[in-house]
């Protein structure tokens, strides 16, 4: 019975892509590491990922379609590898336009998977909404790489570089951010440029002559 269900479920396209990419490394030989960044850093996260992957050749990027994912927990790479009747699958890349106080909004991908190699180490990067028990937690970035020293070293270097780029805070530097509600969504972040004008200098009376400076 279980074999019949397993056959019926089959593998999704994204699962096949991951297994092919990590050829020679079964799922149990992979290690994933994830970090969650606040929504206010979403554009900086996107910029950091874009810069990282422009330095790599042979990068594959896929949009993900998960109509049956309840959103109670953040989507992870382990889930992408599962056999299930309702798999997460490859779909069109979907973007959100995020107002950053400029003429044009910034484009941020909603959910995407990157596949690439670094010094012979295959790796995958997944970005999507972070969540725990149905509560939004920002944007989650997860990395999968083979277990062992090489995979661990790559994951550490990846997040170290990513966090350094994000910490520059290029998107909202010099702007005021207004959060319309406590649980902010990307749409509720309303940035505005700071405008600095001349600061008036008050007249200071000079003792003894009745004049002012």
KEMITOR-737890 format. One record per residue (C-alpha): residue in three letters; chain; x negated, y negated, z negated. Coordinates in Angstrom, 1 decimal, padded with zeros to 4 digits. Layout:
// KEMITOR-737890
(pt "ALA"; "A"; (X; Y; Z))
...
// end
This chain:
// KEMITOR-737890
(pt "UNK"; "A"; (000.0; 000.0; 000.0))
(pt "UNK"; "A"; (-002.7; -002.4; -001.0))
(pt "UNK"; "A"; (-004.6; -001.6; 002.2))
(pt "UNK"; "A"; (-001.5; -002.4; 004.2))
(pt "UNK"; "A"; (-001.1; -005.7; 002.5))
(pt "UNK"; "A"; (-004.8; -006.5; 003.1))
(pt "UNK"; "A"; (-004.5; -005.6; 006.8))
(pt "UNK"; "A"; (-001.4; -007.7; 007.1))
(pt "UNK"; "A"; (-003.0; -010.7; 005.5))
(pt "UNK"; "A"; (-006.1; -010.5; 007.6))
(pt "UNK"; "A"; (-008.6; -013.3; 007.7))
(pt "UNK"; "A"; (-008.0; -016.9; 008.6))
(pt "UNK"; "A"; (-010.1; -018.7; 011.2))
(pt "UNK"; "A"; (-011.9; -020.7; 008.5))
(pt "UNK"; "A"; (-012.7; -017.5; 006.6))
(pt "UNK"; "A"; (-014.2; -015.9; 009.7))
(pt "UNK"; "A"; (-016.2; -019.1; 010.4))
(pt "UNK"; "A"; (-017.7; -019.0; 006.8))
(pt "UNK"; "A"; (-018.5; -015.3; 007.0))
(pt "UNK"; "A"; (-020.2; -015.8; 010.4))
(pt "UNK"; "A"; (-022.1; -018.8; 009.1))
(pt "UNK"; "A"; (-023.3; -017.0; 006.1))
(pt "UNK"; "A"; (-024.2; -013.9; 008.1))
(pt "UNK"; "A"; (-026.1; -011.5; 005.9))
(pt "UNK"; "A"; (-024.7; -013.0; 002.7))
(pt "UNK"; "A"; (-021.5; -011.4; 001.5))
(pt "UNK"; "A"; (-019.1; -013.7; -000.5))
(pt "UNK"; "A"; (-020.4; -012.4; -003.8))
(pt "UNK"; "A"; (-024.0; -013.4; -002.9))
(pt "UNK"; "A"; (-022.9; -017.1; -002.6))
(pt "UNK"; "A"; (-022.9; -019.7; -005.3))
(pt "UNK"; "A"; (-020.7; -022.8; -005.3))
(pt "UNK"; "A"; (-021.3; -026.1; -007.1))
(pt "UNK"; "A"; (-018.7; -028.9; -007.3))
(pt "UNK"; "A"; (-018.6; -032.5; -008.6))
(pt "UNK"; "A"; (-015.7; -034.9; -008.8))
(pt "UNK"; "A"; (-016.0; -038.6; -008.1))
(pt "UNK"; "A"; (-013.5; -041.3; -009.0))
(pt "UNK"; "A"; (-011.0; -042.5; -006.3))
(pt "UNK"; "A"; (-012.6; -045.9; -006.4))
(pt "UNK"; "A"; (-015.8; -044.3; -005.0))
(pt "UNK"; "A"; (-014.0; -042.6; -002.2))
(pt "UNK"; "A"; (-015.3; -044.7; 000.6))
(pt "UNK"; "A"; (-018.9; -044.6; -000.8))
(pt "UNK"; "A"; (-018.6; -040.8; -001.0))
(pt "UNK"; "A"; (-017.5; -040.7; 002.7))
(pt "UNK"; "A"; (-020.4; -043.0; 003.7))
(pt "UNK"; "A"; (-022.9; -040.9; 001.7))
(pt "UNK"; "A"; (-021.7; -037.7; 003.4))
(pt "UNK"; "A"; (-021.8; -039.3; 006.8))
(pt "UNK"; "A"; (-025.4; -040.5; 006.3))
(pt "UNK"; "A"; (-026.4; -037.1; 005.0))
(pt "UNK"; "A"; (-025.1; -035.2; 008.0))
(pt "UNK"; "A"; (-026.5; -037.6; 010.5))
(pt "UNK"; "A"; (-029.9; -036.4; 009.3))
(pt "UNK"; "A"; (-029.0; -032.8; 010.1))
(pt "UNK"; "A"; (-028.8; -031.1; 013.5))
(pt "UNK"; "A"; (-026.3; -028.5; 014.5))
(pt "UNK"; "A"; (-023.7; -029.6; 012.1))
(pt "UNK"; "A"; (-020.1; -028.2; 012.5))
(pt "UNK"; "A"; (-017.2; -030.1; 010.9))
(pt "UNK"; "A"; (-013.6; -028.8; 010.6))
(pt "UNK"; "A"; (-010.4; -030.2; 009.4))
(pt "UNK"; "A"; (-008.4; -027.9; 007.0))
(pt "UNK"; "A"; (-004.7; -027.2; 007.0))
(pt "UNK"; "A"; (-003.3; -025.9; 003.7))
(pt "UNK"; "A"; (000.5; -026.2; 003.7))
(pt "UNK"; "A"; (001.0; -023.6; 001.0))
(pt "UNK"; "A"; (-001.7; -024.9; -001.4))
(pt "UNK"; "A"; (000.3; -026.1; -004.4))
(pt "UNK"; "A"; (-002.3; -028.7; -005.4))
(pt "UNK"; "A"; (-002.4; -027.5; -009.1))
(pt "UNK"; "A"; (-006.1; -027.0; -008.7))
(pt "UNK"; "A"; (-008.7; -028.4; -006.3))
(pt "UNK"; "A"; (-009.2; -026.4; -003.2))
(pt "UNK"; "A"; (-012.5; -024.5; -003.3))
(pt "UNK"; "A"; (-014.7; -022.6; -000.9))
(pt "UNK"; "A"; (-013.9; -019.3; -002.7))
(pt "UNK"; "A"; (-010.3; -019.8; -001.8))
(pt "UNK"; "A"; (-011.2; -020.3; 001.9))
(pt "UNK"; "A"; (-012.8; -016.9; 001.9))
(pt "UNK"; "A"; (-009.8; -015.1; 000.4))
(pt "UNK"; "A"; (-007.6; -012.7; 002.3))
(pt "UNK"; "A"; (-004.0; -013.9; 001.8))
(pt "UNK"; "A"; (-000.7; -014.1; 003.5))
(pt "UNK"; "A"; (-000.8; -017.9; 003.2))
(pt "UNK"; "A"; (-004.4; -018.8; 004.1))
(pt "UNK"; "A"; (-006.0; -022.2; 004.4))
(pt "UNK"; "A"; (-006.9; -022.6; 008.0))
(pt "UNK"; "A"; (-008.6; -024.8; 010.5))
(pt "UNK"; "A"; (-006.6; -027.8; 011.6))
(pt "UNK"; "A"; (-007.1; -031.4; 013.0))
(pt "UNK"; "A"; (-009.2; -033.8; 011.0))
(pt "UNK"; "A"; (-006.9; -036.1; 009.1))
(pt "UNK"; "A"; (-008.0; -039.5; 007.9))
(pt "UNK"; "A"; (-006.7; -042.1; 005.5))
(pt "UNK"; "A"; (-007.3; -045.8; 006.1))
(pt "UNK"; "A"; (-008.6; -047.4; 002.9))
(pt "UNK"; "A"; (-008.4; -051.1; 002.4))
(pt "UNK"; "A"; (-011.9; -052.4; 001.4))
(pt "UNK"; "A"; (-011.2; -056.1; 001.7))
(pt "UNK"; "A"; (-012.6; -056.3; 005.3))
(pt "UNK"; "A"; (-011.0; -057.0; 008.6))
(pt "UNK"; "A"; (-010.8; -053.3; 009.4))
(pt "UNK"; "A"; (-010.1; -050.5; 006.8))
(pt "UNK"; "A"; (-012.5; -047.7; 006.1))
(pt "UNK"; "A"; (-011.6; -044.3; 007.4))
(pt "UNK"; "A"; (-011.9; -041.4; 004.9))
(pt "UNK"; "A"; (-011.3; -037.8; 005.7))
(pt "UNK"; "A"; (-008.7; -036.1; 003.6))
(pt "UNK"; "A"; (-010.0; -032.6; 003.6))
(pt "UNK"; "A"; (-012.9; -031.2; 005.6))
(pt "UNK"; "A"; (-015.5; -028.5; 005.8))
(pt "UNK"; "A"; (-019.1; -028.9; 007.1))
(pt "UNK"; "A"; (-021.4; -026.0; 008.1))
(pt "UNK"; "A"; (-025.1; -026.5; 008.6))
(pt "UNK"; "A"; (-028.6; -025.2; 007.7))
(pt "UNK"; "A"; (-031.4; -026.8; 005.8))
(pt "UNK"; "A"; (-034.9; -025.3; 006.1))
(pt "UNK"; "A"; (-033.4; -021.9; 007.0))
(pt "UNK"; "A"; (-030.8; -022.0; 004.2))
(pt "UNK"; "A"; (-027.2; -021.9; 005.4))
(pt "UNK"; "A"; (-024.8; -024.1; 003.4))
(pt "UNK"; "A"; (-021.2; -025.3; 003.5))
(pt "UNK"; "A"; (-019.8; -028.6; 002.1))
(pt "UNK"; "A"; (-016.1; -029.0; 001.3))
(pt "UNK"; "A"; (-014.4; -032.3; 000.4))
(pt "UNK"; "A"; (-010.9; -032.8; -000.8))
(pt "UNK"; "A"; (-008.7; -034.1; -003.6))
(pt "UNK"; "A"; (-009.8; -033.1; -007.1))
(pt "UNK"; "A"; (-007.0; -031.8; -009.3))
(pt "UNK"; "A"; (-006.6; -029.8; -012.6))
(pt "UNK"; "A"; (-003.2; -028.6; -013.8))
(pt "UNK"; "A"; (-001.5; -030.7; -011.1))
(pt "UNK"; "A"; (-003.2; -033.9; -012.3))
(pt "UNK"; "A"; (-005.3; -035.8; -009.7))
(pt "UNK"; "A"; (-008.9; -036.2; -010.7))
(pt "UNK"; "A"; (-010.5; -038.1; -007.8))
(pt "UNK"; "A"; (-012.4; -036.7; -004.8))
(pt "UNK"; "A"; (-014.2; -033.3; -005.2))
(pt "UNK"; "A"; (-017.3; -032.3; -003.2))
(pt "UNK"; "A"; (-018.3; -028.7; -003.3))
(pt "UNK"; "A"; (-021.4; -027.0; -001.9))
(pt "UNK"; "A"; (-021.8; -023.3; -001.2))
(pt "UNK"; "A"; (-025.3; -021.7; -000.6))
(pt "UNK"; "A"; (-026.8; -018.3; -001.1))
(pt "UNK"; "A"; (-027.8; -017.4; -004.6))
(pt "UNK"; "A"; (-031.5; -017.6; -005.4))
(pt "UNK"; "A"; (-034.1; -020.3; -005.7))
(pt "UNK"; "A"; (-033.8; -021.7; -002.2))
(pt "UNK"; "A"; (-030.0; -022.2; -002.5))
(pt "UNK"; "A"; (-030.2; -023.7; -006.0))
(pt "UNK"; "A"; (-032.9; -026.1; -004.9))
(pt "UNK"; "A"; (-030.8; -027.2; -001.9))
(pt "UNK"; "A"; (-027.7; -027.8; -004.0))
(pt "UNK"; "A"; (-029.6; -029.9; -006.5))
(pt "UNK"; "A"; (-031.3; -032.0; -003.8))
(pt "UNK"; "A"; (-028.0; -032.4; -002.0))
(pt "UNK"; "A"; (-026.1; -033.8; -005.0))
(pt "UNK"; "A"; (-029.1; -035.9; -006.1))
(pt "UNK"; "A"; (-029.2; -037.6; -002.7))
(pt "UNK"; "A"; (-025.4; -037.9; -002.6))
(pt "UNK"; "A"; (-025.2; -039.5; -006.1))
(pt "UNK"; "A"; (-028.0; -042.0; -005.3))
(pt "UNK"; "A"; (-026.2; -043.2; -002.2))
(pt "UNK"; "A"; (-022.9; -043.4; -004.0))
(pt "UNK"; "A"; (-024.4; -045.3; -006.9))
(pt "UNK"; "A"; (-025.3; -048.2; -004.6))
(pt "UNK"; "A"; (-021.6; -049.1; -004.6))
(pt "UNK"; "A"; (-021.8; -050.8; -001.2))
(pt "UNK"; "A"; (-018.0; -050.7; -000.5))
(pt "UNK"; "A"; (-016.7; -052.9; -003.3))
(pt "UNK"; "A"; (-019.8; -054.9; -004.2))
(pt "UNK"; "A"; (-018.9; -058.6; -004.6))
(pt "UNK"; "A"; (-015.2; -057.8; -004.6))
(pt "UNK"; "A"; (-012.4; -057.8; -007.2))
(pt "UNK"; "A"; (-010.5; -054.5; -007.5))
(pt "UNK"; "A"; (-007.0; -054.5; -008.7))
(pt "UNK"; "A"; (-005.4; -051.3; -009.8))
(pt "UNK"; "A"; (-001.6; -051.5; -009.4))
(pt "UNK"; "A"; (-001.0; -048.5; -011.7))
(pt "UNK"; "A"; (-002.9; -046.5; -014.3))
(pt "UNK"; "A"; (-003.1; -043.4; -012.2))
(pt "UNK"; "A"; (-004.5; -045.1; -009.2))
(pt "UNK"; "A"; (-004.2; -043.7; -005.7))
(pt "UNK"; "A"; (-006.4; -044.8; -002.8))
(pt "UNK"; "A"; (-003.5; -046.9; -001.6))
(pt "UNK"; "A"; (-003.3; -048.8; -004.9))
(pt "UNK"; "A"; (-006.9; -050.0; -004.8))
(pt "UNK"; "A"; (-006.5; -053.6; -003.7))
(pt "UNK"; "A"; (-010.0; -055.2; -003.1))
(pt "UNK"; "A"; (-010.5; -058.9; -002.4))
(pt "UNK"; "A"; (-013.7; -060.7; -001.7))
(pt "UNK"; "A"; (-015.1; -063.0; -004.3))
(pt "UNK"; "A"; (-015.4; -066.6; -003.1))
(pt "UNK"; "A"; (-017.8; -068.9; -004.9))
(pt "UNK"; "A"; (-017.4; -072.6; -004.6))
(pt "UNK"; "A"; (-019.4; -075.5; -006.1))
(pt "UNK"; "A"; (-019.2; -075.6; -009.9))
(pt "UNK"; "A"; (-018.2; -079.0; -011.2))
(pt "UNK"; "A"; (-020.6; -080.6; -013.7))
(pt "UNK"; "A"; (-018.9; -082.6; -016.4))
(pt "UNK"; "A"; (-020.1; -086.2; -017.1))
(pt "UNK"; "A"; (-022.2; -086.4; -020.2))
(pt "UNK"; "A"; (-022.2; -089.8; -022.0))
(pt "UNK"; "A"; (-025.6; -091.3; -022.8))
(pt "UNK"; "A"; (-025.8; -092.6; -026.4))
(pt "UNK"; "A"; (-026.3; -096.3; -026.7))
(pt "UNK"; "A"; (-025.6; -097.7; -023.3))
(pt "UNK"; "A"; (-022.1; -096.5; -022.6))
(pt "UNK"; "A"; (-023.2; -094.9; -019.3))
(pt "UNK"; "A"; (-022.7; -091.3; -018.2))
(pt "UNK"; "A"; (-024.9; -088.9; -016.5))
// end
